């Protein structure tokens, strides 16, 4: 039977930056946390995540005995600023749909286990970060993210991948604790513009920009639009300001050529006007939390970002989006964005919209807000 040393060597061969082991005991404290925050996490059940069930590994794999945690560094190469400024880094090279990168390495690792008589499952709903900390691989930050103790200059630019197995391995010493430097004055909490971070390593995910960008319901509340800034999908604000991440951010990284090659497809104007074929071939395979049925949310997010850019070159694009879209949420956000950019050209477009008459109450409300 293979040993922990064999598994660590195989994981390293496959490109994982760290490996740890923990038991398959239920995550009792994490289950208590979820139970104590029904309003904050109720949405997860609605989208099929079933987080509570994931706290018991035995429901994932019959005969579960251990959890192997593989640590993936998703920020090993730099990203073009044109995409890095609008999309969370962890989404930029996500191959869970295309299956041409990380997915292949996970499959190879599981094949290695299977060849040695070990059954495995890689669940989506198990608390991966907690599993990594329970395996002694790192600690948490006040932003609720996992920080490696042995890789990526001890930063949070990592993705723990929990592999539940039916074999006993020697578990690591748990390091489930917050380990931010004493001199840090809550930089992440202060930097979170939507006040999603609550302190004491707690978060209201419903106010997180990432959640709002792909799970938010309806027209983005007016008071959150400016704070959400320039992010279309995801957010890295709390990671960018974190002092624990500065050593890695200072590193001279080579360019991620794969992401650079697709950067043009994520141009804001192209996203604002994309049709189904464009979305399903160029966008969804890489950022798949929203189907085409929710393309309105993509376009609404882009219109918000254009407004926050205060760049007058987007005025014709927003006016076109208002004319061509049938979804009132996109049209309403285009009105808000025109008002935020301001200036004579934007005012002329808004005046033209008013002259043509608006029956929809949501859009009228946005126009009225600009006049008040």
GUKOL-147995 format. One record per residue (C-alpha): x, y, z; residue in three letters; residue number from 0. Coordinates in Angstrom, 2 decimals. Layout:
BEGIN
<<X, Y, Z>, "ALA", NUM>
...
This chain:
BEGIN
<<0.00, 0.00, 0.00>, "UNK", 0>
<<1.26, 3.47, -0.80>, "UNK", 1>
<<2.43, 5.77, 1.98>, "UNK", 2>
<<1.95, 9.46, 2.71>, "UNK", 3>
<<5.41, 10.04, 1.25>, "UNK", 4>
<<4.36, 8.39, -2.04>, "UNK", 5>
<<1.24, 10.54, -2.24>, "UNK", 6>
<<3.13, 13.77, -1.54>, "UNK", 7>
<<5.64, 12.88, -4.25>, "UNK", 8>
<<2.89, 12.14, -6.79>, "UNK", 9>
<<1.06, 15.36, -5.96>, "UNK", 10>
<<4.28, 17.34, -6.41>, "UNK", 11>
<<4.89, 15.59, -9.74>, "UNK", 12>
<<1.43, 16.68, -10.87>, "UNK", 13>
<<2.12, 20.32, -10.01>, "UNK", 14>
<<0.39, 20.74, -6.65>, "UNK", 15>
<<2.33, 23.05, -4.32>, "UNK", 16>
<<1.48, 21.29, -1.06>, "UNK", 17>
<<-0.27, 18.18, 0.26>, "UNK", 18>
<<-1.82, 17.40, 3.63>, "UNK", 19>
<<-3.85, 14.74, 5.38>, "UNK", 20>
<<-6.70, 14.82, 7.86>, "UNK", 21>
<<-9.33, 12.44, 9.14>, "UNK", 22>
<<-12.77, 11.94, 7.61>, "UNK", 23>
<<-14.45, 12.94, 10.85>, "UNK", 24>
<<-17.43, 15.28, 10.40>, "UNK", 25>
<<-16.72, 19.02, 10.44>, "UNK", 26>
<<-18.84, 19.59, 13.51>, "UNK", 27>
<<-17.87, 23.21, 14.20>, "UNK", 28>
<<-18.37, 24.20, 10.57>, "UNK", 29>
<<-21.82, 22.62, 10.64>, "UNK", 30>
<<-22.61, 24.66, 13.75>, "UNK", 31>
<<-21.47, 27.82, 11.97>, "UNK", 32>
<<-23.79, 27.13, 9.03>, "UNK", 33>
<<-26.67, 26.37, 11.40>, "UNK", 34>
<<-26.07, 29.67, 13.22>, "UNK", 35>
<<-26.28, 31.72, 9.98>, "UNK", 36>
<<-29.42, 30.49, 8.17>, "UNK", 37>
<<-30.14, 33.85, 6.53>, "UNK", 38>
<<-26.57, 34.32, 5.30>, "UNK", 39>
<<-26.29, 30.84, 3.79>, "UNK", 40>
<<-29.87, 29.99, 2.84>, "UNK", 41>
<<-29.09, 30.89, -0.78>, "UNK", 42>
<<-26.62, 28.00, -1.03>, "UNK", 43>
<<-29.38, 25.42, -0.79>, "UNK", 44>
<<-31.37, 27.29, -3.43>, "UNK", 45>
<<-28.51, 26.91, -5.94>, "UNK", 46>
<<-27.87, 23.27, -5.05>, "UNK", 47>
<<-24.65, 23.57, -3.03>, "UNK", 48>
<<-25.94, 21.63, 0.02>, "UNK", 49>
<<-23.15, 22.89, 2.26>, "UNK", 50>
<<-24.47, 21.23, 5.42>, "UNK", 51>
<<-24.45, 17.77, 3.88>, "UNK", 52>
<<-20.85, 18.37, 2.82>, "UNK", 53>
<<-19.74, 18.67, 6.44>, "UNK", 54>
<<-19.96, 14.89, 6.82>, "UNK", 55>
<<-17.51, 13.10, 4.50>, "UNK", 56>
<<-19.31, 9.77, 5.00>, "UNK", 57>
<<-22.22, 11.13, 2.97>, "UNK", 58>
<<-19.78, 11.76, 0.11>, "UNK", 59>
<<-17.96, 8.41, 0.10>, "UNK", 60>
<<-19.17, 5.28, 1.88>, "UNK", 61>
<<-16.37, 4.02, 4.08>, "UNK", 62>
<<-14.55, 7.37, 4.11>, "UNK", 63>
<<-11.47, 7.18, 6.34>, "UNK", 64>
<<-9.25, 10.14, 5.45>, "UNK", 65>
<<-9.10, 13.35, 3.43>, "UNK", 66>
<<-6.10, 14.18, 1.25>, "UNK", 67>
<<-5.85, 17.91, 0.59>, "UNK", 68>
<<-4.07, 19.07, -2.55>, "UNK", 69>
<<-3.09, 22.72, -2.74>, "UNK", 70>
<<-3.32, 24.40, -6.12>, "UNK", 71>
<<-1.64, 27.78, -6.74>, "UNK", 72>
<<-3.99, 29.57, -9.14>, "UNK", 73>
<<-1.91, 32.75, -9.32>, "UNK", 74>
<<1.38, 31.21, -10.43>, "UNK", 75>
<<1.53, 33.48, -13.47>, "UNK", 76>
<<0.48, 37.11, -13.93>, "UNK", 77>
<<-2.67, 38.18, -15.75>, "UNK", 78>
<<-3.18, 41.02, -18.23>, "UNK", 79>
<<-4.38, 44.13, -16.42>, "UNK", 80>
<<-7.31, 44.38, -18.83>, "UNK", 81>
<<-8.87, 41.30, -17.23>, "UNK", 82>
<<-7.31, 41.38, -13.78>, "UNK", 83>
<<-9.00, 44.70, -13.07>, "UNK", 84>
<<-12.49, 43.34, -13.81>, "UNK", 85>
<<-12.45, 39.65, -12.83>, "UNK", 86>
<<-11.35, 37.75, -9.73>, "UNK", 87>
<<-8.05, 35.99, -10.40>, "UNK", 88>
<<-9.34, 32.58, -9.31>, "UNK", 89>
<<-11.80, 32.58, -12.25>, "UNK", 90>
<<-9.36, 33.56, -14.98>, "UNK", 91>
<<-7.84, 30.12, -15.56>, "UNK", 92>
<<-10.69, 27.93, -14.27>, "UNK", 93>
<<-10.96, 24.79, -16.40>, "UNK", 94>
<<-13.77, 22.94, -14.67>, "UNK", 95>
<<-15.80, 23.11, -17.91>, "UNK", 96>
<<-13.02, 22.88, -20.49>, "UNK", 97>
<<-11.26, 20.18, -18.48>, "UNK", 98>
<<-7.87, 20.93, -20.01>, "UNK", 99>
<<-5.75, 21.85, -16.98>, "UNK", 100>
<<-6.39, 21.35, -13.28>, "UNK", 101>
<<-9.16, 18.84, -13.99>, "UNK", 102>
<<-6.74, 16.59, -15.83>, "UNK", 103>
<<-4.27, 16.69, -12.95>, "UNK", 104>
<<-6.97, 15.81, -10.41>, "UNK", 105>
<<-8.05, 12.90, -12.60>, "UNK", 106>
<<-4.44, 11.73, -12.84>, "UNK", 107>
<<-4.10, 11.87, -9.06>, "UNK", 108>
<<-7.30, 9.89, -8.55>, "UNK", 109>
<<-6.14, 7.33, -11.12>, "UNK", 110>
<<-2.91, 6.98, -9.12>, "UNK", 111>
<<-4.96, 6.29, -5.99>, "UNK", 112>
<<-7.22, 3.83, -7.81>, "UNK", 113>
<<-4.22, 1.95, -9.18>, "UNK", 114>
<<-3.18, 1.41, -5.57>, "UNK", 115>
<<-6.60, 0.18, -4.43>, "UNK", 116>
<<-7.89, 3.44, -2.95>, "UNK", 117>
<<-11.36, 4.76, -3.80>, "UNK", 118>
<<-11.80, 8.54, -3.83>, "UNK", 119>
<<-14.29, 11.35, -4.35>, "UNK", 120>
<<-13.67, 15.07, -4.87>, "UNK", 121>
<<-16.79, 16.76, -3.47>, "UNK", 122>
<<-17.82, 20.32, -4.35>, "UNK", 123>
<<-19.58, 20.95, -1.05>, "UNK", 124>
<<-17.06, 19.79, 1.54>, "UNK", 125>
<<-15.43, 22.74, 3.40>, "UNK", 126>
<<-12.13, 22.55, 1.50>, "UNK", 127>
<<-10.43, 25.43, 3.32>, "UNK", 128>
<<-11.33, 24.04, 6.73>, "UNK", 129>
<<-10.06, 20.63, 5.62>, "UNK", 130>
<<-6.72, 22.21, 4.65>, "UNK", 131>
<<-6.43, 23.94, 8.03>, "UNK", 132>
<<-7.42, 20.73, 9.82>, "UNK", 133>
<<-4.60, 19.03, 7.90>, "UNK", 134>
<<-2.19, 21.64, 9.27>, "UNK", 135>
<<-1.46, 23.26, 5.91>, "UNK", 136>
<<-2.23, 26.84, 6.88>, "UNK", 137>
<<-4.39, 29.28, 8.78>, "UNK", 138>
<<-7.17, 31.77, 8.08>, "UNK", 139>
<<-7.30, 35.51, 7.65>, "UNK", 140>
<<-9.90, 37.96, 8.90>, "UNK", 141>
<<-11.18, 37.91, 5.31>, "UNK", 142>
<<-12.14, 34.24, 5.88>, "UNK", 143>
<<-9.64, 33.05, 3.25>, "UNK", 144>
<<-7.10, 30.27, 3.70>, "UNK", 145>
<<-3.40, 31.20, 3.88>, "UNK", 146>
<<-0.79, 28.56, 3.12>, "UNK", 147>
<<1.95, 27.95, 5.68>, "UNK", 148>
<<4.36, 26.35, 3.23>, "UNK", 149>
<<3.62, 27.59, -0.31>, "UNK", 150>
<<3.26, 30.77, -2.39>, "UNK", 151>
<<5.12, 32.83, 0.22>, "UNK", 152>
<<2.38, 32.00, 2.74>, "UNK", 153>
<<-0.28, 33.83, 0.73>, "UNK", 154>
<<-3.96, 33.18, 0.03>, "UNK", 155>
<<-3.66, 32.73, -3.75>, "UNK", 156>
<<-4.29, 29.01, -3.39>, "UNK", 157>
<<-7.16, 26.60, -3.89>, "UNK", 158>
<<-7.40, 23.65, -1.47>, "UNK", 159>
<<-8.84, 20.54, -3.13>, "UNK", 160>
<<-10.21, 17.91, -0.74>, "UNK", 161>
<<-10.03, 14.29, -1.87>, "UNK", 162>
<<-12.06, 11.94, 0.35>, "UNK", 163>
<<-10.57, 8.42, 0.43>, "UNK", 164>
<<-11.37, 5.04, 1.98>, "UNK", 165>
<<-7.91, 4.52, 3.51>, "UNK", 166>
<<-6.29, 5.65, 6.73>, "UNK", 167>
<<-3.45, 8.14, 6.59>, "UNK", 168>
<<-1.65, 9.88, 9.44>, "UNK", 169>
<<-3.39, 13.24, 9.93>, "UNK", 170>
<<-1.54, 16.51, 10.29>, "UNK", 171>
<<-1.76, 18.72, 13.36>, "UNK", 172>
<<-4.76, 21.08, 12.90>, "UNK", 173>
<<-4.07, 24.80, 12.50>, "UNK", 174>
<<-7.66, 26.07, 12.45>, "UNK", 175>
<<-7.01, 29.60, 13.64>, "UNK", 176>
<<-6.81, 33.18, 12.42>, "UNK", 177>
<<-3.19, 34.24, 12.18>, "UNK", 178>
<<-3.18, 37.82, 10.90>, "UNK", 179>
<<-0.25, 39.98, 12.08>, "UNK", 180>
<<-0.99, 41.95, 15.23>, "UNK", 181>
<<0.06, 45.21, 13.57>, "UNK", 182>
<<-2.50, 44.92, 10.75>, "UNK", 183>
<<-5.39, 47.29, 11.39>, "UNK", 184>
<<-8.08, 45.17, 9.74>, "UNK", 185>
<<-7.00, 46.14, 6.23>, "UNK", 186>
<<-9.31, 43.63, 4.55>, "UNK", 187>
<<-12.34, 44.65, 6.57>, "UNK", 188>
<<-11.72, 48.33, 5.89>, "UNK", 189>
<<-11.22, 47.64, 2.17>, "UNK", 190>
<<-14.45, 45.69, 1.71>, "UNK", 191>
<<-16.71, 48.40, 0.23>, "UNK", 192>
<<-19.96, 46.47, 0.65>, "UNK", 193>
<<-19.25, 45.62, 4.31>, "UNK", 194>
<<-19.46, 41.89, 3.69>, "UNK", 195>
<<-16.63, 41.21, 6.15>, "UNK", 196>
<<-17.96, 41.40, 9.68>, "UNK", 197>
<<-14.82, 40.88, 11.74>, "UNK", 198>
<<-13.98, 37.86, 13.89>, "UNK", 199>
<<-13.39, 35.93, 10.64>, "UNK", 200>
<<-17.05, 36.05, 9.69>, "UNK", 201>
<<-18.62, 37.08, 6.41>, "UNK", 202>
<<-22.09, 37.78, 5.09>, "UNK", 203>
<<-21.69, 36.22, 1.62>, "UNK", 204>
<<-24.82, 37.97, 0.37>, "UNK", 205>
<<-22.97, 41.30, 0.50>, "UNK", 206>
<<-19.74, 40.01, -1.04>, "UNK", 207>
<<-19.04, 41.48, -4.49>, "UNK", 208>
<<-18.35, 38.00, -5.84>, "UNK", 209>
<<-21.76, 36.77, -4.71>, "UNK", 210>
<<-23.49, 39.91, -5.94>, "UNK", 211>
<<-21.87, 39.64, -9.36>, "UNK", 212>
<<-23.09, 36.13, -10.18>, "UNK", 213>
<<-25.81, 35.18, -7.67>, "UNK", 214>
<<-27.36, 38.57, -6.86>, "UNK", 215>
<<-31.07, 38.79, -7.58>, "UNK", 216>
<<-32.66, 41.64, -9.45>, "UNK", 217>
<<-31.29, 45.09, -10.15>, "UNK", 218>
<<-28.21, 45.76, -8.03>, "UNK", 219>
<<-29.24, 48.07, -5.14>, "UNK", 220>
<<-28.25, 51.67, -5.84>, "UNK", 221>
<<-26.19, 51.98, -2.67>, "UNK", 222>
<<-23.96, 49.05, -3.71>, "UNK", 223>
<<-23.26, 50.03, -7.32>, "UNK", 224>
<<-20.47, 52.51, -6.77>, "UNK", 225>
<<-18.83, 50.44, -3.99>, "UNK", 226>
<<-18.74, 47.39, -6.28>, "UNK", 227>
<<-16.35, 49.38, -8.43>, "UNK", 228>
<<-14.78, 47.88, -11.53>, "UNK", 229>
<<-15.40, 44.19, -10.90>, "UNK", 230>
<<-17.71, 42.44, -13.38>, "UNK", 231>
<<-17.33, 38.92, -11.98>, "UNK", 232>
<<-15.68, 38.12, -8.68>, "UNK", 233>
<<-13.51, 40.35, -6.50>, "UNK", 234>
<<-9.97, 40.43, -5.06>, "UNK", 235>
<<-10.07, 43.59, -2.95>, "UNK", 236>
<<-9.56, 41.93, 0.44>, "UNK", 237>
<<-6.67, 39.88, -0.98>, "UNK", 238>
<<-5.01, 42.79, -2.75>, "UNK", 239>
<<-4.71, 44.88, 0.42>, "UNK", 240>
<<-3.72, 42.04, 2.76>, "UNK", 241>
<<-0.18, 42.41, 4.16>, "UNK", 242>
<<0.20, 38.62, 4.15>, "UNK", 243>
<<-0.22, 38.66, 0.36>, "UNK", 244>
<<2.27, 41.42, -0.41>, "UNK", 245>
<<5.35, 39.13, -0.72>, "UNK", 246>
<<3.64, 37.20, -3.53>, "UNK", 247>
<<2.24, 40.31, -5.18>, "UNK", 248>
<<5.79, 41.71, -5.28>, "UNK", 249>
<<7.07, 38.63, -7.12>, "UNK", 250>
<<7.97, 39.02, -10.80>, "UNK", 251>
<<5.67, 36.45, -12.40>, "UNK", 252>
<<5.68, 35.34, -16.05>, "UNK", 253>
<<2.59, 36.17, -18.10>, "UNK", 254>
<<-0.20, 33.60, -18.26>, "UNK", 255>
<<-0.28, 33.21, -22.04>, "UNK", 256>
<<-3.48, 31.15, -21.96>, "UNK", 257>
<<-5.39, 33.96, -20.27>, "UNK", 258>
<<-3.73, 36.61, -22.43>, "UNK", 259>
<<-4.95, 34.77, -25.54>, "UNK", 260>
<<-8.59, 35.00, -24.44>, "UNK", 261>
<<-8.42, 38.49, -22.90>, "UNK", 262>
<<-9.88, 40.15, -26.00>, "UNK", 263>
<<-13.03, 38.05, -25.66>, "UNK", 264>
<<-13.64, 39.68, -22.26>, "UNK", 265>
<<-13.57, 43.23, -23.60>, "UNK", 266>
<<-16.31, 45.22, -21.83>, "UNK", 267>
<<-18.02, 46.38, -25.01>, "UNK", 268>
<<-18.08, 42.84, -26.38>, "UNK", 269>
<<-19.60, 41.56, -23.15>, "UNK", 270>
<<-22.27, 44.25, -23.08>, "UNK", 271>
<<-23.53, 43.34, -26.54>, "UNK", 272>
<<-22.83, 39.58, -26.65>, "UNK", 273>
<<-25.36, 37.16, -28.11>, "UNK", 274>
<<-25.96, 33.54, -27.13>, "UNK", 275>
<<-23.35, 32.08, -29.47>, "UNK", 276>
<<-20.66, 34.48, -28.20>, "UNK", 277>
<<-21.54, 33.78, -24.57>, "UNK", 278>
<<-21.63, 30.01, -24.86>, "UNK", 279>
<<-18.41, 29.67, -26.85>, "UNK", 280>
<<-16.19, 32.39, -25.39>, "UNK", 281>
<<-17.45, 33.24, -21.89>, "UNK", 282>
<<-19.41, 30.42, -20.23>, "UNK", 283>
<<-16.66, 27.77, -20.57>, "UNK", 284>
<<-14.43, 29.91, -18.33>, "UNK", 285>
<<-16.94, 31.62, -16.01>, "UNK", 286>
<<-19.89, 29.31, -15.70>, "UNK", 287>
<<-21.84, 30.27, -12.57>, "UNK", 288>
<<-24.42, 31.97, -14.81>, "UNK", 289>
<<-26.13, 30.33, -17.77>, "UNK", 290>
<<-27.34, 32.25, -20.81>, "UNK", 291>
<<-30.71, 32.59, -19.07>, "UNK", 292>
<<-28.89, 34.97, -16.72>, "UNK", 293>
<<-26.96, 36.87, -19.38>, "UNK", 294>
<<-28.86, 39.95, -18.23>, "UNK", 295>
<<-26.76, 39.84, -15.04>, "UNK", 296>
<<-23.54, 39.85, -17.05>, "UNK", 297>
<<-24.73, 42.85, -19.06>, "UNK", 298>
<<-26.03, 44.66, -15.99>, "UNK", 299>
<<-22.65, 44.18, -14.28>, "UNK", 300>
<<-20.80, 45.47, -17.34>, "UNK", 301>
<<-23.06, 48.55, -17.56>, "UNK", 302>
<<-22.36, 49.26, -13.87>, "UNK", 303>
<<-18.62, 48.97, -14.45>, "UNK", 304>
<<-18.80, 51.28, -17.45>, "UNK", 305>
<<-20.60, 53.83, -15.31>, "UNK", 306>
<<-18.02, 53.54, -12.54>, "UNK", 307>
<<-15.23, 54.01, -15.09>, "UNK", 308>
<<-16.50, 57.57, -15.71>, "UNK", 309>
<<-15.17, 57.06, -19.26>, "UNK", 310>
<<-17.16, 58.93, -21.91>, "UNK", 311>
<<-16.16, 56.46, -24.64>, "UNK", 312>
<<-18.74, 54.07, -23.16>, "UNK", 313>
<<-21.66, 56.48, -23.62>, "UNK", 314>
<<-22.58, 55.27, -27.15>, "UNK", 315>
<<-22.32, 51.64, -25.98>, "UNK", 316>
<<-24.65, 52.25, -23.03>, "UNK", 317>
<<-27.13, 54.08, -25.24>, "UNK", 318>
<<-27.06, 51.17, -27.66>, "UNK", 319>
<<-27.55, 48.69, -24.79>, "UNK", 320>
<<-30.61, 50.64, -23.69>, "UNK", 321>
<<-32.10, 50.52, -27.18>, "UNK", 322>
<<-31.32, 46.89, -27.98>, "UNK", 323>
<<-31.99, 45.08, -24.69>, "UNK", 324>
<<-35.43, 43.98, -23.62>, "UNK", 325>
<<-34.46, 43.24, -20.01>, "UNK", 326>
<<-35.43, 46.15, -17.78>, "UNK", 327>
<<-32.54, 45.47, -15.36>, "UNK", 328>
<<-29.97, 46.00, -18.09>, "UNK", 329>
<<-31.78, 49.09, -19.36>, "UNK", 330>
<<-32.13, 50.53, -15.85>, "UNK", 331>
<<-28.42, 50.03, -15.14>, "UNK", 332>
<<-27.54, 51.64, -18.48>, "UNK", 333>
<<-29.52, 54.71, -17.40>, "UNK", 334>
<<-27.70, 54.80, -14.06>, "UNK", 335>
<<-24.33, 54.40, -15.79>, "UNK", 336>
<<-25.04, 57.26, -18.21>, "UNK", 337>
<<-25.92, 59.45, -15.28>, "UNK", 338>
<<-22.77, 58.46, -13.41>, "UNK", 339>
<<-20.52, 59.27, -16.37>, "UNK", 340>
<<-22.33, 62.57, -16.85>, "UNK", 341>
<<-21.44, 65.38, -19.24>, "UNK", 342>
<<-23.29, 66.77, -22.23>, "UNK", 343>
<<-23.17, 63.64, -24.38>, "UNK", 344>
<<-24.61, 61.48, -21.62>, "UNK", 345>
<<-27.25, 64.08, -20.78>, "UNK", 346>
<<-28.29, 64.20, -24.44>, "UNK", 347>
<<-28.78, 60.42, -24.45>, "UNK", 348>
<<-30.80, 60.55, -21.24>, "UNK", 349>
<<-32.89, 63.42, -22.59>, "UNK", 350>
<<-33.64, 61.37, -25.69>, "UNK", 351>
<<-34.74, 58.42, -23.52>, "UNK", 352>
<<-37.09, 60.69, -21.57>, "UNK", 353>
<<-38.55, 62.19, -24.76>, "UNK", 354>
<<-39.35, 58.77, -26.19>, "UNK", 355>
<<-41.24, 57.92, -23.01>, "UNK", 356>
<<-40.62, 55.14, -20.52>, "UNK", 357>
<<-43.40, 52.92, -19.23>, "UNK", 358>
<<-41.35, 50.55, -17.07>, "UNK", 359>
<<-41.41, 51.61, -13.40>, "UNK", 360>
<<-37.87, 50.37, -12.68>, "UNK", 361>
<<-36.40, 52.45, -15.49>, "UNK", 362>
<<-38.52, 55.49, -14.60>, "UNK", 363>
<<-37.25, 55.25, -11.05>, "UNK", 364>
<<-33.64, 55.42, -12.28>, "UNK", 365>
<<-34.45, 58.45, -14.43>, "UNK", 366>
<<-36.22, 60.15, -11.54>, "UNK", 367>
<<-33.26, 59.47, -9.25>, "UNK", 368>
<<-30.98, 61.28, -11.69>, "UNK", 369>
<<-33.24, 64.30, -11.62>, "UNK", 370>
<<-33.55, 64.53, -7.85>, "UNK", 371>
